[in-house]
Amino acid sequence: MSKSISRVASAGSWPARNRRARRGGFFAAALGLAIAAGVFGAPAAAWAKPEQGTDGKVKEAGVGLIELEETPLERPSAMSVLFKNAGGTTLRGLIEKVRGVEKDPSIDALVIRLRGAGLGVTQVEELGQAIGRLRASGKKVYLFSEYYSTPELLLGSYTDDVIIQDGGPVSFPGLYMQEMYLADTLAWAGVKADMIQVGDYKGANETMVNAAPSKAWDENISGLLDSMYAHVRDRMKEGRKLNDQQLDEAMRQAWMASETTAKNVGLVDTIVDLPGLGEHLEGKLGAPLAWTNILKIDEEDRGLNVSSPMALFAQLAHPAERETIRDTIAVVHVDGPIVDGESTSGGFSGENQVGSWTLRRTLGEIEEDDNVKGVIVRINSPGGSAIASEIIWQGVRRVAAKKPVWVSVGSMAASGGYYILSAGDKVYVNPSSIVGSIGVVGGKMALAGLYDKLKLHVVSRARGPEGGTAGLLASPEPWTEEQRALVRSKMKETYDLFTKRVSQGRPGIDLSKTAEGRLFTGERAVQLKMADKVGGLETAIDDLAEHLNLTGGDYDVFDYPAPKGLGDVIGEMLGSMAQAPDVRSGAAAALQGGPGSSPARDMWLSVVREVVGEEAWPSVRDQIGALMQLRKEPVILASPHAVIVK
């Protein structure tokens, strides 16, 4: 594996190892106070006498600690320009740390402490695979949290001991989702959503044009939710050793339960007050504890050179130079809505749009790099631009002509995301990954009624051939029948090319059961030949390395595209604030998403973010971004619906 896998701190006393801990110091402080108070020092009378080493000293149990404070990133953030390991922990980096514990003989057990990390279900599944390997190696894994909801309980189902803070709540009511249908609201506001879709089950336009779901969409989304619910139940039954009747009773009692009730129904194992956690672990492991902070950033891992001002400015302005020096597996991230042009970021928080120009340039570099022996395309995307999806597909196939290109799906590879997936030679999915949505949607918002309500007078002028193509995306009026026929014909061409790409890339697939916008979770997708194997990114990397005859420790794994220089990031941020005004009215721009709408749009998005919450925001944000593609082109490959598990 890559060098970073072996970089796991050696065991040592907790206080010494945690002097430079990041946020989350309360946990460390509580453990430190417990040690100082002698809580860890004297085993209870009922315990066996601690084992002594050959030197006569009491043998300690090495315990690794991982504190998760934020949702793991899919790839390094822009902050990694400043510090190699700063800006947030990546999911792959986190899993590498867990696997490092597996290989470290000084560590006997791992404690994962959750601090509001907001894990997604597919992230839990990938992390759970690594935990399963760790336990299979003979090491114990303990999970501690102040509260548990569905994702936390799912993660706990992979561990040896689910520990909850005394007094902490547990919520496990089942899965719930709600959709908003805006047709009547838009009509009241004077807006008409003029939308067309190819694929009865596509559903991307339903929110805008209907007051209730169509029969096809209801069947599609209900089937998806049924499948996700079945995955949750199967995982909990297996991990918590519950039968169906016991799980039903647990869910009835634990829709909002105390820690005691949750323990009684089998959802958690242990109730402790935080300062007593060390004593509990000593009892489990039968020895005093030697703590290792697994996510601690060592000095040699800090990438910022502050010894020279000129060197510092150079590092701030440009991305760190990265050159492959030996056999390498490239992980190419398709993370967010797919757009024409360059990839963009919303800032240090890693809010991304996947640009076709950026991806093609990246794929070209990988194609020419002889050290890159294989590629994993990692997809977390609801789709977007049809043109950009095709351009990226072509780039992937060019690379695949020279070296193996496999695909790993995180949370979603829908619509344009699935279009790109079809270019891969082998596809891995998580059990709860959402794949499919093979269909096309097109449309625009007709705002004449809104203009009337606002007393705005719009004068439209167009020059072009008969049929009105010049004013195709004009904001006031809906399409004429001739224009609708023109758009539908273009959409049919796009759909035909989409299904052709899928048929080429997925031999044996039955489009009559998988196309027209249908959505599936990972395991069902494998059964339908839409994917090849259930497994996370690390499984895909391991299998590809084996396929390439690469030995662990003798190759690197690099993420692409590389993080931008800080100067580029700041330039993007300043550019978005300094764009020229739109020629359309402010109200129209705000609804259509034009560049002149930044203040109104940003305020609206801030409200949405506050309403849906930080955990749900990344998925909702990407869905909105995909739908906003309609302001640039009338035909897109997008699946703008988000399913959030809480």
C-alpha positions as CSV (number, residue, x, y, z in Angstrom):
1,M,0.0,0.0,0.0
2,S,1.0,3.7,-0.1
3,K,3.6,5.1,2.3
4,S,0.9,6.7,4.4
5,I,-0.5,3.3,5.5
6,S,2.7,2.6,7.5
7,R,2.7,6.0,9.3
8,V,0.8,5.0,12.4
9,A,2.2,6.5,15.6
10,S,3.7,4.0,18.0
11,A,2.1,3.3,21.3
12,G,2.8,5.6,24.3
13,S,1.1,7.2,27.2
14,W,-2.0,9.2,26.5
15,P,-1.0,12.5,28.0
16,A,2.3,12.6,26.1
17,R,0.7,11.6,22.8
18,N,-2.1,14.2,23.0
19,R,-0.4,17.4,23.9
20,R,-0.9,18.7,20.4
21,A,-4.4,17.4,19.9
22,R,-6.8,19.3,17.7
23,R,-10.3,20.4,18.6
24,G,-12.0,17.8,20.8
25,G,-9.8,18.4,23.8
26,F,-12.5,17.6,26.2
27,F,-12.3,13.9,25.5
28,A,-8.5,13.9,25.9
29,A,-8.7,16.1,29.0
30,A,-11.2,13.8,30.6
31,L,-9.0,10.8,29.9
32,G,-5.9,12.6,31.1
33,L,-7.7,13.6,34.4
34,A,-8.8,10.0,34.8
35,I,-5.2,8.8,34.4
36,A,-4.0,11.5,36.9
37,A,-6.7,10.4,39.4
38,G,-5.5,6.8,39.2
39,V,-8.7,5.6,37.5
40,F,-6.5,3.7,34.9
41,G,-3.8,2.7,37.3
42,A,-5.4,0.2,39.7
43,P,-7.3,-2.8,38.3
44,A,-10.5,-3.7,40.1
45,A,-10.2,-6.6,42.5
46,A,-12.2,-8.8,40.3
47,W,-9.8,-8.5,37.4
48,A,-7.0,-11.0,36.7
49,K,-3.6,-9.9,37.8
50,P,-2.0,-7.9,35.0
51,E,0.5,-9.9,32.9
52,Q,4.2,-9.0,33.4
53,G,6.8,-8.9,30.7
54,T,10.2,-10.5,30.8
55,D,11.6,-7.4,32.4
56,G,9.2,-7.7,35.3
57,K,7.2,-4.6,34.3
58,V,3.4,-4.8,33.9
59,K,2.5,-5.4,30.3
60,E,0.3,-2.6,28.8
61,A,-2.5,-2.9,26.3
62,G,-1.8,-0.6,23.3
63,V,-5.0,1.3,22.4
64,G,-5.3,3.4,19.3
65,L,-7.7,6.4,19.3
66,I,-9.5,7.9,16.4
67,E,-11.7,11.0,17.1
68,L,-14.1,11.9,14.2
69,E,-15.2,15.5,14.4
70,E,-16.2,16.2,10.8
71,T,-17.6,14.3,7.9
72,P,-14.7,12.6,6.1
73,L,-13.8,14.2,2.7
74,E,-13.7,12.3,-0.5
75,R,-10.4,13.9,-1.5
76,P,-7.9,16.3,0.0
77,S,-9.2,19.8,0.4
78,A,-7.6,23.1,-0.7
79,M,-6.2,23.4,2.8
80,S,-3.8,20.6,2.0
81,V,-1.9,23.2,-0.1
82,L,-0.8,24.6,3.3
83,F,-0.4,21.4,5.3
84,K,-0.3,17.9,3.8
85,N,-2.7,16.5,6.4
86,A,-4.8,19.6,7.1
87,G,-8.2,20.7,5.9
88,G,-10.0,17.6,7.1
89,T,-9.5,13.8,7.1
90,T,-10.3,12.0,3.9
91,L,-12.3,8.8,3.9
92,R,-9.5,6.9,2.2
93,G,-7.0,8.3,4.7
94,L,-9.2,7.3,7.6
95,I,-9.5,3.8,6.3
96,E,-5.7,3.6,5.7
97,K,-5.2,4.6,9.4
98,V,-7.5,1.7,10.5
99,R,-5.6,-0.7,8.3
100,G,-2.4,0.7,9.7
101,V,-3.6,-0.3,13.2
102,E,-4.1,-3.8,11.8
103,K,-0.4,-4.0,10.9
104,D,0.9,-2.4,14.1
105,P,1.9,-5.0,16.7
106,S,2.1,-2.4,19.4
107,I,-1.7,-1.7,19.2
108,D,-4.1,-4.3,20.6
109,A,-7.4,-2.4,20.2
110,L,-8.9,0.6,18.6
111,V,-11.3,3.2,20.1
112,I,-13.4,5.3,17.6
113,R,-14.9,8.3,19.3
114,L,-17.7,10.1,17.3
115,R,-18.0,13.9,17.8
116,G,-20.7,14.9,15.4
117,A,-18.9,13.6,12.3
118,G,-22.1,13.3,10.3
119,L,-21.2,10.0,8.5
120,G,-23.1,9.0,5.4
121,V,-24.4,5.5,5.1
122,T,-22.0,4.5,2.3
123,Q,-19.1,6.0,4.4
124,V,-20.2,3.8,7.3
125,E,-20.2,0.8,5.0
126,E,-16.7,1.4,3.7
127,L,-15.3,2.2,7.2
128,G,-17.1,-0.9,8.4
129,Q,-15.3,-3.1,5.9
130,A,-12.0,-1.9,7.3
131,I,-13.2,-2.5,10.9
132,G,-14.2,-6.0,9.9
133,R,-10.7,-6.7,8.7
134,L,-9.2,-5.3,11.9
135,R,-11.4,-7.5,14.0
136,A,-10.6,-10.5,11.9
137,S,-6.9,-9.9,12.7
138,G,-7.7,-10.5,16.3
139,K,-7.9,-6.8,17.5
140,K,-10.8,-5.3,19.3
141,V,-12.7,-2.3,18.2
142,Y,-14.8,-0.1,20.5
143,L,-17.1,2.8,19.5
144,F,-18.0,5.6,21.9
145,S,-20.5,8.4,21.3
146,E,-22.6,10.8,23.3
147,Y,-25.7,9.9,21.1
148,Y,-26.7,7.4,18.5
149,S,-28.9,7.7,15.5
150,T,-29.1,5.4,12.5
151,P,-25.6,6.0,10.9
152,E,-23.9,5.8,14.3
153,L,-25.8,2.6,15.2
154,L,-24.9,1.1,11.8
155,L,-21.2,1.9,12.4
156,G,-21.6,0.3,15.9
157,S,-22.8,-2.9,14.3
158,Y,-19.3,-3.5,12.9
159,T,-17.6,-3.2,16.3
160,D,-17.1,-5.3,19.4
161,D,-18.6,-2.9,21.9
162,V,-21.0,0.0,21.3
163,I,-20.5,2.4,24.2
164,I,-22.8,5.4,25.0
165,Q,-22.3,8.3,27.4
166,D,-24.4,7.9,30.5
167,G,-27.5,10.0,29.8
168,G,-27.1,10.0,26.1
169,P,-30.1,9.6,23.7
170,V,-30.6,6.9,21.0
171,S,-32.9,7.4,18.0
172,F,-33.6,4.5,15.6
173,P,-37.1,5.1,14.1
174,G,-36.5,3.7,10.6
175,L,-36.0,5.6,7.4
176,Y,-38.0,8.7,6.4
177,M,-37.8,11.0,3.4
178,Q,-40.1,13.7,2.1
179,E,-40.3,15.3,-1.3
180,M,-41.6,18.8,-2.0
181,Y,-43.7,19.3,-5.1
182,L,-43.7,22.9,-6.3
183,A,-46.0,23.1,-9.2
184,D,-48.7,25.0,-7.3
185,T,-46.2,27.2,-5.5
186,L,-44.6,28.2,-8.8
187,A,-48.0,28.8,-10.4
188,W,-48.9,31.1,-7.4
189,A,-45.6,33.0,-8.0
190,G,-46.3,33.3,-11.7
191,V,-43.6,30.8,-12.8
192,K,-44.1,27.9,-15.1
193,A,-41.6,25.0,-15.2
194,D,-41.5,24.0,-18.8
195,M,-39.8,20.6,-18.5
196,I,-39.4,17.5,-20.7
197,Q,-37.9,14.1,-19.8
198,V,-36.9,11.0,-21.7
199,G,-37.5,8.0,-19.4
200,D,-40.8,7.4,-17.6
201,Y,-39.0,6.8,-14.3
202,K,-36.5,9.7,-14.5
203,G,-38.4,11.9,-12.1
204,A,-35.9,14.8,-12.2
205,N,-38.7,17.2,-13.4
206,E,-41.4,15.9,-11.0
207,T,-40.7,18.4,-8.2
208,M,-41.2,21.4,-10.5
209,V,-44.1,20.3,-12.8
210,N,-46.3,18.1,-10.5
211,A,-48.3,18.6,-7.3
212,A,-47.8,14.9,-6.5
213,P,-45.6,12.1,-7.7
214,S,-46.4,10.3,-10.9
215,K,-47.1,6.5,-10.7
216,A,-43.7,5.7,-12.3
217,W,-41.7,8.0,-10.0
218,D,-43.6,6.7,-6.9
219,E,-42.7,3.2,-7.9
220,N,-39.1,4.2,-8.5
221,I,-38.4,6.1,-5.3
222,S,-40.4,3.7,-3.1
223,G,-38.4,0.8,-4.5
224,L,-35.2,2.6,-3.7
225,L,-36.3,3.4,-0.2
226,D,-37.4,-0.2,0.3
227,S,-34.0,-1.4,-0.7
228,M,-32.1,1.0,1.5
229,Y,-34.3,0.0,4.5
230,A,-33.6,-3.6,3.8
231,H,-29.9,-2.9,3.9
232,V,-30.2,-1.1,7.2
233,R,-32.1,-4.0,8.7
234,D,-29.8,-6.7,7.4
235,R,-26.8,-4.9,8.7
236,M,-28.3,-4.4,12.2
237,K,-29.5,-8.0,12.4
238,E,-26.1,-9.3,11.5
239,G,-24.0,-7.0,13.6
240,R,-26.2,-6.9,16.6
241,K,-27.3,-10.5,16.5
242,L,-31.0,-9.6,16.4
243,N,-33.8,-11.5,14.6
244,D,-36.6,-9.6,12.8
245,Q,-39.0,-9.7,15.8
246,Q,-36.2,-8.3,18.1
247,L,-35.3,-5.6,15.7
248,D,-38.9,-4.5,15.2
249,E,-39.3,-4.2,19.0
250,A,-36.0,-2.3,19.3
251,M,-37.2,0.2,16.7
252,R,-40.6,0.6,18.3
253,Q,-39.0,1.4,21.7
254,A,-36.0,3.3,20.4
255,W,-37.6,5.9,18.1
256,M,-36.4,8.2,20.8
257,A,-34.9,6.2,23.7
258,S,-32.8,6.6,26.8
259,E,-29.4,4.8,26.9
260,T,-30.9,2.3,29.3
261,T,-33.8,1.4,27.0
262,A,-31.4,1.2,24.0
263,K,-29.2,-1.3,26.0
264,N,-32.2,-3.4,27.0
265,V,-33.3,-3.8,23.4
266,G,-29.8,-4.7,22.2
267,L,-28.8,-1.5,20.3
268,V,-25.9,-0.6,22.5
269,D,-23.7,-2.6,24.8
270,T,-22.2,-0.4,27.5
271,I,-23.2,2.8,29.4
272,V,-20.3,4.8,30.9
273,D,-19.6,8.3,32.0
274,L,-16.7,9.6,29.9
275,P,-14.1,9.7,32.7
276,G,-14.8,6.0,33.3
277,L,-14.1,4.9,29.8
278,G,-10.5,4.0,30.5
279,E,-11.5,1.9,33.5
280,H,-14.0,0.0,31.3
281,L,-11.4,-0.6,28.6
282,E,-8.9,-1.8,31.2
283,G,-11.5,-4.3,32.4
284,K,-12.1,-5.5,28.8
285,L,-8.4,-5.7,27.9
286,G,-7.1,-6.9,31.3
287,A,-4.1,-4.5,31.4
288,P,-3.2,-0.8,31.9
289,L,-3.6,1.2,28.7
290,A,-1.0,2.8,26.5
291,W,-2.8,5.3,24.2
292,T,-1.9,6.2,20.6
293,N,-3.6,9.1,18.9
294,I,-4.0,7.6,15.4
295,L,-4.9,10.9,13.6
296,K,-2.2,13.0,15.3
297,I,-0.3,15.0,12.7
298,D,3.4,14.5,13.3
299,E,5.9,17.3,12.5
300,E,7.4,15.4,9.5
301,D,3.9,15.4,8.0
302,R,3.5,19.1,8.0
303,G,4.1,20.4,4.6
304,L,4.5,24.2,5.0
305,N,8.0,25.6,4.8
306,V,8.1,28.7,7.0
307,S,11.9,29.1,7.1
308,S,12.0,31.3,3.9
309,P,9.4,34.0,3.1
310,M,9.9,33.4,-0.6
311,A,9.4,29.7,-0.3
312,L,6.3,30.3,1.8
313,F,4.8,32.6,-0.8
314,A,5.6,30.0,-3.5
315,Q,3.9,27.3,-1.6
316,L,0.8,29.5,-1.0
317,A,0.6,30.5,-4.7
318,H,1.1,27.1,-6.3
319,P,0.1,23.5,-5.7
320,A,2.7,21.3,-4.2
321,E,4.8,19.6,-6.9
322,R,3.9,16.0,-7.1
323,E,5.7,13.5,-9.4
324,T,5.2,9.7,-9.5
325,I,8.5,8.0,-8.7
326,R,7.4,4.4,-8.7
327,D,4.4,2.2,-9.6
328,T,1.3,4.1,-8.8
329,I,-2.5,3.7,-8.8
330,A,-4.3,6.9,-9.6
331,V,-7.7,7.6,-7.9
332,V,-9.6,10.1,-10.1
333,H,-12.4,11.9,-8.3
334,V,-15.7,12.7,-10.0
335,D,-17.1,14.4,-7.0
336,G,-20.2,16.7,-7.4
337,P,-22.3,18.0,-10.3
338,I,-20.7,17.6,-13.8
339,V,-20.2,20.9,-15.7
340,D,-18.6,22.1,-18.9
341,G,-15.2,23.9,-18.4
342,E,-12.9,23.8,-15.4
343,S,-13.7,22.2,-12.1
344,T,-14.5,24.7,-9.4
345,S,-14.5,24.7,-5.6
346,G,-16.7,26.7,-3.3
347,G,-13.8,27.3,-1.0
348,F,-12.0,25.5,1.8
349,S,-15.0,23.4,2.6
350,G,-14.5,21.4,-0.6
351,E,-17.8,22.2,-2.4
352,N,-17.0,20.9,-5.8
353,Q,-18.2,21.0,-9.4
354,V,-16.5,18.5,-11.8
355,G,-15.4,20.3,-15.0
356,S,-14.9,18.4,-18.2
357,W,-11.8,20.4,-19.1
358,T,-10.1,19.7,-15.8
359,L,-10.9,16.0,-16.0
360,R,-9.7,15.6,-19.5
361,R,-6.5,17.3,-18.8
362,T,-6.0,15.1,-15.7
363,L,-6.8,12.0,-17.6
364,G,-4.4,13.0,-20.3
365,E,-1.6,13.4,-17.7
366,I,-2.4,9.9,-16.3
367,E,-2.5,8.4,-19.8
368,E,1.1,9.6,-20.5
369,D,2.5,8.8,-17.1
370,D,4.2,5.4,-17.4
371,N,4.4,5.1,-13.6
372,V,0.6,5.0,-13.3
373,K,-0.2,1.4,-13.8
374,G,-3.9,1.5,-13.2
375,V,-6.8,3.9,-12.4
376,I,-9.7,4.0,-10.1
377,V,-12.4,6.5,-11.1
378,R,-14.2,7.4,-7.8
379,I,-17.7,8.7,-8.5
380,N,-20.0,10.7,-6.1
381,S,-22.2,12.6,-8.6
382,P,-25.9,13.1,-9.4
383,G,-24.9,14.0,-13.0
384,G,-25.1,17.3,-14.8
385,S,-24.1,18.4,-18.3
386,A,-24.7,15.8,-21.0
387,I,-21.9,17.3,-23.1
388,A,-19.4,17.3,-20.3
389,S,-20.4,13.7,-19.4
390,E,-19.6,12.5,-22.9
391,I,-16.3,14.4,-23.0
392,I,-15.2,12.8,-19.7
393,W,-16.4,9.3,-21.0
394,Q,-14.2,9.7,-24.0
395,G,-11.2,10.6,-21.8
396,V,-11.7,7.6,-19.6
397,R,-11.9,5.3,-22.6
398,R,-8.6,6.8,-24.0
399,V,-6.9,5.9,-20.7
400,A,-8.5,2.4,-20.7
401,A,-7.0,1.7,-24.0
402,K,-3.5,1.8,-22.4
403,K,-4.1,0.7,-18.8
404,P,-6.9,-0.8,-16.7
405,V,-9.5,1.7,-15.5
406,W,-11.9,0.5,-12.7
407,V,-14.7,2.4,-11.0
408,S,-15.6,2.8,-7.4
409,V,-19.0,4.4,-6.5
410,G,-19.3,6.2,-3.2
411,S,-22.8,7.5,-2.4
412,M,-24.1,8.0,-5.9
413,A,-23.4,7.5,-9.6
414,A,-26.6,8.7,-11.2
415,S,-27.4,10.0,-14.6
416,G,-24.3,11.7,-15.9
417,G,-22.4,10.0,-13.1
418,Y,-23.6,6.6,-14.4
419,Y,-22.7,7.7,-17.9
420,I,-19.1,8.1,-16.9
421,L,-19.2,4.8,-14.9
422,S,-20.1,3.0,-18.1
423,A,-16.6,3.8,-19.4
424,G,-14.9,1.7,-16.7
425,D,-13.7,-1.9,-17.1
426,K,-14.9,-3.0,-13.7
427,V,-17.3,-1.4,-11.3
428,Y,-17.4,-1.5,-7.4
429,V,-20.4,-0.3,-5.4
430,N,-21.3,0.0,-1.8
431,P,-24.5,-1.8,-0.6
432,S,-26.3,1.6,-0.3
433,S,-24.7,3.3,-3.3
434,I,-27.4,4.8,-5.6
435,V,-26.8,4.0,-9.3
436,G,-28.7,4.4,-12.5
437,S,-31.1,7.2,-13.6
438,I,-30.4,6.4,-17.2
439,G,-32.5,9.1,-18.7
440,V,-32.5,12.7,-19.8
441,V,-34.2,15.9,-18.6
442,G,-34.6,19.3,-20.1
443,G,-36.4,22.4,-19.5
444,K,-36.5,26.0,-18.3
445,M,-38.4,28.3,-16.0
446,A,-40.9,30.6,-17.8
447,L,-41.1,33.8,-15.6
448,A,-43.7,35.9,-17.4
449,G,-46.2,35.6,-14.6
450,L,-43.7,36.5,-12.0
451,Y,-42.7,39.6,-14.0
452,D,-46.3,40.6,-14.1
453,K,-46.6,40.3,-10.3
454,L,-43.5,42.3,-9.9
455,K,-44.6,44.9,-12.4
456,L,-41.5,44.2,-14.5
457,H,-41.7,44.9,-18.2
458,V,-39.5,42.7,-20.3
459,V,-38.9,43.3,-24.0
460,S,-37.4,40.3,-25.9
461,R,-35.6,40.6,-29.2
462,A,-34.2,37.7,-31.2
463,R,-32.8,37.1,-34.6
464,G,-32.5,33.7,-36.1
465,P,-34.0,31.2,-38.4
466,E,-37.7,30.4,-38.5
467,G,-38.6,28.2,-35.5
468,G,-37.4,30.4,-32.8
469,T,-34.1,28.8,-31.8
470,A,-32.5,32.1,-31.0
471,G,-34.9,32.6,-28.1
472,L,-34.9,29.0,-26.9
473,L,-33.8,29.8,-23.4
474,A,-35.6,33.2,-23.2
475,S,-36.9,33.6,-19.7
476,P,-40.5,35.0,-20.1
477,E,-42.5,32.5,-22.1
478,P,-42.8,28.7,-22.2
479,W,-41.6,26.9,-25.3
480,T,-43.8,26.8,-28.4
481,E,-44.8,23.4,-29.7
482,E,-42.1,23.7,-32.4
483,Q,-39.5,24.5,-29.8
484,R,-40.6,21.6,-27.6
485,A,-40.3,19.2,-30.5
486,L,-36.8,20.6,-31.2
487,V,-35.7,20.1,-27.6
488,R,-37.3,16.6,-27.4
489,S,-35.5,15.5,-30.5
490,K,-32.1,16.6,-29.1
491,M,-33.0,14.8,-25.8
492,K,-33.8,11.7,-27.7
493,E,-30.4,11.8,-29.4
494,T,-28.7,12.3,-26.1
495,Y,-30.7,9.4,-24.6
496,D,-29.8,7.1,-27.5
497,L,-26.1,7.9,-27.1
498,F,-26.4,7.4,-23.3
499,T,-28.0,3.9,-23.7
500,K,-25.4,3.0,-26.4
501,R,-22.5,3.9,-24.0
502,V,-24.1,1.8,-21.3
503,S,-24.7,-1.2,-23.6
504,Q,-21.0,-1.0,-24.7
505,G,-19.7,-0.7,-21.2
506,R,-22.0,-3.1,-19.4
507,P,-22.3,-6.3,-21.5
508,G,-25.4,-8.3,-20.7
509,I,-27.3,-5.4,-19.2
510,D,-31.1,-5.4,-19.9
511,L,-32.1,-1.8,-20.6
512,S,-35.8,-2.7,-20.4
513,K,-35.2,-3.3,-16.7
514,T,-32.6,-0.7,-15.9
515,A,-33.0,2.3,-18.1
516,E,-35.7,5.1,-18.4
517,G,-34.5,6.7,-15.2
518,R,-34.8,3.8,-12.8
519,L,-32.7,3.9,-9.6
520,F,-31.1,1.0,-7.7
521,T,-29.0,0.4,-4.7
522,G,-25.6,-1.3,-5.0
523,E,-26.4,-5.0,-4.5
524,R,-29.4,-4.9,-6.8
525,A,-27.2,-3.1,-9.4
526,V,-24.8,-6.0,-9.3
527,Q,-27.6,-8.5,-9.9
528,L,-28.8,-6.4,-12.9
529,K,-25.2,-6.3,-14.3
530,M,-25.1,-2.5,-13.8
531,A,-22.0,-3.1,-11.6
532,D,-19.7,-6.0,-10.9
533,K,-18.9,-6.3,-7.2
534,V,-20.0,-4.9,-3.8
535,G,-17.0,-3.2,-2.1
536,G,-15.6,0.1,-1.2
537,L,-12.7,2.2,-2.6
538,E,-10.0,0.3,-0.6
539,T,-11.3,-3.0,-1.9
540,A,-11.2,-1.7,-5.4
541,I,-7.6,-0.5,-4.9
542,D,-6.5,-3.8,-3.3
543,D,-8.1,-5.9,-6.1
544,L,-6.6,-3.7,-8.8
545,A,-3.1,-3.9,-7.2
546,E,-3.5,-7.7,-7.2
547,H,-4.6,-7.6,-10.8
548,L,-1.5,-5.6,-11.6
549,N,0.8,-7.8,-9.5
550,L,1.7,-4.9,-7.3
551,T,2.9,-5.8,-3.8
552,G,1.7,-3.9,-0.7
553,G,4.2,-1.2,0.3
554,D,5.8,-1.2,-3.2
555,Y,3.4,1.2,-4.8
556,D,1.7,4.6,-4.2
557,V,-1.9,5.7,-4.4
558,F,-2.4,9.3,-5.6
559,D,-5.5,11.3,-5.7
560,Y,-6.4,13.3,-8.9
561,P,-6.9,16.1,-9.7
562,A,-4.3,17.4,-7.3
563,P,-5.5,20.2,-4.9
564,K,-5.2,23.7,-6.4
565,G,-2.8,26.3,-5.2
566,L,-4.1,28.7,-2.6
567,G,-3.8,31.5,-5.1
568,D,-6.2,29.7,-7.5
569,V,-8.7,29.1,-4.7
570,I,-8.6,32.7,-3.6
571,G,-8.9,33.8,-7.2
572,E,-12.1,31.7,-7.7
573,M,-13.6,33.1,-4.5
574,L,-12.8,36.7,-5.5
575,G,-14.0,36.0,-9.1
576,S,-17.4,34.8,-7.9
577,M,-17.8,38.0,-5.9
578,A,-16.7,40.3,-8.7
579,Q,-18.7,39.0,-11.7
580,A,-20.3,41.5,-14.0
581,P,-24.0,42.1,-13.6
582,D,-26.4,40.0,-15.6
583,V,-28.4,41.7,-18.4
584,R,-31.5,40.1,-17.1
585,S,-33.5,41.5,-14.2
586,G,-32.2,40.6,-10.7
587,A,-35.4,38.5,-9.9
588,A,-35.0,36.5,-13.1
589,A,-31.3,35.9,-12.5
590,A,-32.0,34.8,-8.9
591,L,-34.4,32.1,-10.1
592,Q,-32.5,31.1,-13.2
593,G,-29.1,31.0,-11.4
594,G,-27.2,33.6,-13.5
595,P,-24.0,35.2,-12.5
596,G,-25.7,38.4,-11.4
597,S,-27.7,36.5,-8.9
598,S,-24.9,35.7,-6.4
599,P,-26.3,37.7,-3.4
600,A,-29.8,36.4,-3.8
601,R,-28.8,32.9,-4.6
602,D,-26.3,32.7,-1.8
603,M,-28.9,33.9,0.7
604,W,-31.4,31.4,-0.6
605,L,-28.8,28.6,-0.4
606,S,-27.8,29.6,3.1
607,V,-31.5,29.3,4.1
608,V,-31.7,25.8,2.5
609,R,-28.5,24.8,4.2
610,E,-29.8,25.9,7.6
611,V,-33.1,24.1,7.1
612,V,-31.7,20.7,5.9
613,G,-28.8,20.7,8.4
614,E,-25.0,20.2,7.9
615,E,-25.2,16.5,7.6
616,A,-27.7,16.6,4.7
617,W,-26.3,19.7,3.0
618,P,-23.5,18.2,0.9
619,S,-25.9,15.9,-0.9
620,V,-28.6,18.5,-1.3
621,R,-26.0,21.1,-2.5
622,D,-24.8,18.7,-5.3
623,Q,-28.4,18.0,-6.3
624,I,-29.2,21.8,-6.6
625,G,-25.9,22.3,-8.5
626,A,-26.9,19.6,-11.0
627,L,-30.4,21.1,-11.6
628,M,-28.8,24.6,-12.0
629,Q,-27.2,23.3,-15.2
630,L,-30.5,24.1,-16.9
631,R,-29.6,27.7,-16.9
632,K,-26.8,27.0,-19.4
633,E,-28.2,24.2,-21.6
634,P,-31.7,22.9,-22.1
635,V,-30.7,19.2,-21.9
636,I,-28.9,17.6,-19.0
637,L,-28.2,14.2,-17.4
638,A,-29.1,14.8,-13.8
639,S,-30.9,13.1,-10.9
640,P,-31.7,16.0,-8.6
641,H,-33.2,14.1,-5.7
642,A,-31.4,13.4,-2.4
643,V,-32.1,10.6,0.0
644,I,-30.7,11.4,3.5
645,V,-30.6,8.7,6.2
646,K,-30.8,10.0,9.7
